[in-house]
Amino acid sequence: MAKHGLKKEVLELEVEKSRLNREKSMLVMNKSLILYFAFMFVAVLGFINGYIDKTLLNVLIVMGLAVLIIGTVPYVRTMHTEEKRLNDLLQRMSK
């Protein structure tokens, strides 16, 4: 009986750890999206008002895309890892 309770506690801890990892990756993704839109906002407004030229506009767009990619890759990697981990956990439980 105590062994079953211990397994349940370990399972709950593993699920909670997985949830925390997903939340951390979501925070990184959200911050990269905010930074991307900030780059686009500054680039478009600066170009429309004549503060920046075409070259700087292109640089800001490329930097915004780079920030978006850098924020997305860890998110996708973490989601894939956690999905795999939870599937393994489900397989262990079904045995």
C-alpha positions, 0 to 999 in steps of 0.5 A, spaced: 500 500 500 505 504 501 509 502 495 503 505 491 502 511 494 510 512 493 509 511 486 503 516 485 507 521 489 513 520 484 508 520 478 505 527 480 512 530 481 515 528 474 508 531 471 509 537 475 517 538 473 514 537 466 509 542 467 514 547 469 519 545 463 513 547 459 512 553 462 519 556 462 519 554 455 513 558 454 516 564 457 522 564 453 517 564 447 513 569 449 518 574 450 521 573 443 514 574 440 514 581 444 521 582 442 520 581 435 513 585 435 517 591 438 523 590 432 517 590 427 514 596 430 520 600 431 522 598 424 516 600 420 514 607 424 522 609 423 521 607 416 515 611 415 517 617 419 523 617 415 528 616 421 531 610 418 533 608 411 532 601 407 538 598 410 537 599 417 529 597 416 532 590 413 537 589 419 531 590 424 527 585 420 532 580 420 534 581 427 527 581 429 526 574 425 533 572 428 530 573 435 523 569 433 527 563 431 532 563 437 526 563 441 522 558 437 527 553 437 528 552 445 520 552 445 519 546 440 525 542 443 522 542 450 515 541 447 518 535 444 522 532 449 516 533 454 512 530 450 517 524 449 518 524 457 510 523 458 509 518 453 514 514 456 511 515 463 504 513 460 508 506 457 511 505 464 504 506 468 501 501 463 505 495 464 
